[in-house]
Amino acid sequence: MNSLRVRLLLSLLGMLAVAAMVMGGVTYRNVLAESEALFDYQLRQMALSLRDQGEIAPDQARAFADEDLDFVIQIWTVDGRSIYASREHSALPARALLGLADVTAGGQTWRTFSVATPERVIQVAQPLQIRQRLAADAALRSVAPLLFLAPVMALVIWWVAALTLRPLRRVAADVRERDEQSLKPLATDGLPEEVSPLVNALNALLQRLGQSLETQRAFVSDAAHELRSPLTALKLQLQILKRASDPAARAEAIDALAAGIDRAVRLVEQLLTLARSEPGAPPVAMEPLDLAEVVRQAVADTVPYALSRGTEFELFADAPVKLSGDKSALAVLARNLADNAVRYAPPGSRVEVRVSDETGAPILQIDDAGPGIPPPDRERVFDRFYRRAANGEAGTGLGLAIVRSVAAMHGASVALDDSPLGGLRVAVRFEQARGTA
């Protein structure tokens, strides 16, 4: 039974039924006891009213002898002689038990009350069966309203439950009527306190989902725009290759086409890397690793390019630096920083790469002798596809965007500053606790 409404109704109706039975039972017993006490009071009052009665006139005797009366009145003298009986009941005992008593006579139980005076003994008796029937009728009449009230209360509970759950149905209807493009917040006006946290959580989820979709749309739009240029260039270079008439022109066209393909491949690889590191991407498994070893391997991939430009690499990463992270993502981060340092530094210059944890947190620092980045542009260079013209170097404009995304994935920060070598210093500081090897 998964219906909240049905479970609520059954619970309330069950409690109502139990409460009605308990109230009915208690009321029934109380009315029985009160009726018994009232009947005993009647017996006592009738007996006491005859205590000072003189001789009973014949008219009075005939009144007491009415067959419709449930009571039997007997009067004796002090020596035991019967001087009056409202009705003849040979089964009743000839002697009275003073006060209230239950007397069994002739297979029937009587409730009696007897009182003695200096001259006579008076006893008033009533069949116990009649008393019990009258008491039960009175008790049932007192309980009967509950039998009529219970269905009315059940209907009221049904209506109250439906009214209480109406905000949930309204929220469900609002969500059901939306399509995949409608991410505006749900209405929170008039919601009870128990429903508001759910709606607020849904609104927060819709907001995050909207931001994620907007980021994806912007990413796809930017990627399409950036891919258009290299693909157009490849198409033009292919046409030039087709029109080449001599081997030298054909070789030059082939080299240009190969370079264009390399640029397109690098752009696609950077786009895929950025997509994997974007917020909202599937989480990656973090594992204990040595940051120094990851950086050494990443720098080794950049060494051939550095040698082709005559750039000198100095790597300070001898001591292990332990942290928990994604090895492949951190390798991409280090490779992008090293590649940018070599690419934008003048040929024959020097690039320094340091990995340390002297301050208690792992730090990756790269210095180059390039033109650097002016302070006003240091935040903008992290935007996707933003490129600054420097030394005529062509790039995708994604390197630093990838670096910041990977750093954010690991709880790290990226800072740009002036380098002692005359160019740019990039410092990636990992604030997380160090992992164990």
Secondary structure, 3 states (H helix, E strand, C coil): CCCHHHHHHHHHHHHHHHHHHHHHHHHHHHHHHHHHHHHHHHHHHHHHHCCCCCCCCHHHHHHHCCCCCCCEEEEEECCCCEEEECCCCCCCCCCCCCEEEEEEECCEEEEEEEEECCCEEEEEEEEHHHHHHHHHHHHHHHHHHHHHHHHHHHHHHHHHHHHHCHHHHHHHHHHHCCCCCCCCCCCCCCCCCCCHHHHHHHHHHHHHHHHHHHHHHHHHHHHHHHHHHHHHHHHHHHHHHHHCCCHHHHHHHHHHHHHHHHHHHHHHHHHHHHHHHCCCCCCCCCEEEEHHHHHHHHHHHHHHHHHHCCCEEEEECCCCCEEEECHHHHHHHHHHHHHHHHHHCCCCCEEEEEEECCCCCCEEEEECCCCCCCHHHCCHHHCCCCCCCCCCCCCCCCHHHHHHHHHHHCCEEEEEEECCCCCEEEEEEECCCCCCC
